[in-house]
């Protein structure tokens, strides 16, 4: 049996994920339950955005066609027929286009000691695959796996007195010798995935992560340090 988490000695609170308008409030542990709650809320919000966009495109198309129907001629002219076809084709093109520039961001407020790295990576992939941009906000703490989720959003904000912490993966194994060897290999794979994400989304380099791993220490950072290391974009 294997547990995989970016661990700490803190007692982790039960996770809570709630929506308030365009804001999503995430407090507590990163686990299957909180991942499922967050996934449901984000999918619902993106579906709402899709429906608003489709409705706006439809209203634009119908408005253009209605103008032609109000013309004085009893029959459509050749030009009007071509214009209607053009409007319909443009509408069909727009509803299929994966455009994110006109979407209002979802604001994800994080306050977490961390949790399961598997679920952390699942949340990161979820955020990456949404059409709607995600802006993250650290109020209080984003530690361990919580720091990875925070850093991987489209834009990152941190409050003046918040704390971010990163460290190496931790885990515990129970079972036969071969089982434990396989679990150690899986831990190496997960550690590399985590390190790659951190290096891609921050200014943190491989040398720093190697030191973090082999000295086995927890690295606590304040808001200013998060800006310097590329973990956050702006202090609020």
N, C-alpha and C positions, 0 to 999 in steps of 0.2 A: 504494500500500500504506500502511496506517495502523496505528500502534500507539498505544493510548490508555491512559495510566496516570497515577496521581497519583505522579509520579516523584520519585526522589531519586538521589543518587550512590552509594548503598550497593550492595555486591554482595549480591544476595538469595540466601539459601540455598534448596535444593530443598524444596518444601513437604512437610510430614508431617502427616497427620490420623489420630489414633488414638482409640479408645474405651476407657475404663476405667470400667466400671459406668455411672453416670449422668453421667460426665464425658467431654467430648470435648476432646482436646488438639490445638490447631491451631498449628503452628509453620512459619513460612516465608512464601513468596510467595503472594499471591492470584492464581490463574490458573485455566485450565480444568481442570487436573488436580486441584488442591486443592478447587475447587468441586465437582467430580464426587465426590471422596472424602467431603466433608462432606455433600453431598446424600444419598448412599447411607446414611451412618451415621444422619443425622437422621430419614430416612424409616423406617429399620429400628426406631429407638427409638420413634417415634410409633406404628408398627404394633403393637409390643409393648404400648404403653400402651392402644391400642384393644382388643387382645385381653384384657388384664387387666380392663378396664372391662366388656366384653361378658360375660366369665365371671362377674364379680361380680354383674351384673344378672341373669344367667341363674340363678345359685345362689339369689339372693333370691326370684325368681319361683317356682322349683321348690320352694323351702322353704315358701312360702305355700300352694302347691297341695297339697304333701304333708301339711300340717297338716289340710287338709279331708278328704283321703283316709283319714286315721286316725280320723275321727269315728265314733261308734257306729252311726249310721244306715246302713241298707243301700243307700240311694239318696241322691243329692245333693238337698238342699233347694233351693228357688228362690233363697234367699239365697246359698247356697254357689255355685250356678251363676253368679249375678251377680258374686260376689266373684272367681271364677276369671276371668271375662271382664275384670273390672277389672284384675286382676294382669297378664294378658296384654297388655292395651292399654297399661298403664303401662310394661311391659318394651319394647314396640315403640316407644313414645315416647322412652324413655331411650336406646336404642341409636342413635337418629337425632339426638339433641340434641348440638350442638357446644359442650358445656360444658367449660371449661378450669379451673374453680376447684378441682377435686379432683385435678388432675394434678400429679405431682411435677415440678419444673422440670428441664430439661436444663442442665448447667453447662458452658459453652463457654469454655475457657481459650485466650486468644489471645496470641501472641508473634510479631509480624509487622512488617516494614518497609513493607509495602504491596503494591502490584501493580496488576493490571488493574482499571480502574474498571467496565468492563462486568461482570466476574465479581463485583466487590464489590457492585454493585447487584443482581445475581442472588441473591447470598447474603442481602442485606437482604430482598428479596421472599420468599425461601424462609422466612426466620425469621418474617416477618409472617403467612404463610399456614399455619404450623403451629398445630395445636390445643394442643400442649404449649408452655408458656412457656419462653423461653430466658434464662438469666442469664449474662452475660458477665463474664470475669475477665481483667484485664490484669496479667500477670506479666512484667516485663522491658520490653516496648515494644508499643505499638499506634500505628503511624505511617501517615500518608497514608491509603490506602484501608482499612488495618487499623483506623484510628481510626473511620472511618465505620461499619464493621461493629460494632465495640465499642459505639458510642454508640446504635445502633439496636435494641439488645436490650431485653428487658422490664425487667431490673434490671441495673445495671452496678457492678462492684466493681473496685477498683484497689489494687495492693499499694503500700506506702509509698514504695518506691524506683523505681517504674516511671516511664516517660516516654511521653508522648503527643505526636505531632507532626501538625500539619495544614498544608497549603499548597494552592496552585492545581493544577489539572490540567496535565499536561505530555504532549507527544506529538511524534512525528516523522513527516513526510510525504515520500513519494517518488512522482513521477508527473507527468502533464501539469498545466498551469496550472489547468484547470477541475477536475481531480481534487483538487488541493490546496485550491481554494476550497471545494469541497464538504466536504472533511475539516475545514477550519477551522469551517465552519458546524456540523458535527456536534460538534466540540469545544465550541462555545458551548452546544449543547443539553445535552451531558453535564455541563459545568461548572454549568449551572443546576440540573440534577437533583441533583448533589452538594450544592450550596449549599442547596437547599430541604430536603434530608434533614437537614443539619446544623442548620439553623434550627428545624426541627420538633422535633428530638430533644435540643437543648441550649439554653442561654441565649444562644448566639452570635447576633448580629444581622447585618443586611445591611451596615451600615457597616463592621463589623470585617472581613467577608469581602471587601468592595471594597478595603479597605486591603491586605489579604493578597494580593489578586490583582494590584494595580497596583504595589505595592512589591516584589513577587516575592520574598518572604522565607519561610523555614521557621519556623513558630511552635512552639517546644518548650515543653511544659507538664509540671510535676510533679504529684503526686497532689493536693495542696491546691488548685492552680490548676484542675485538672479538676473538683473539687467545686464551686468558685466559678463555673465557666463551664457547669455542668450537663452535662458530658460523662460524669461518673461520679456514682454515688449514694452510695458508701461506700468508705472506705479500710480495707483489711484488712492 
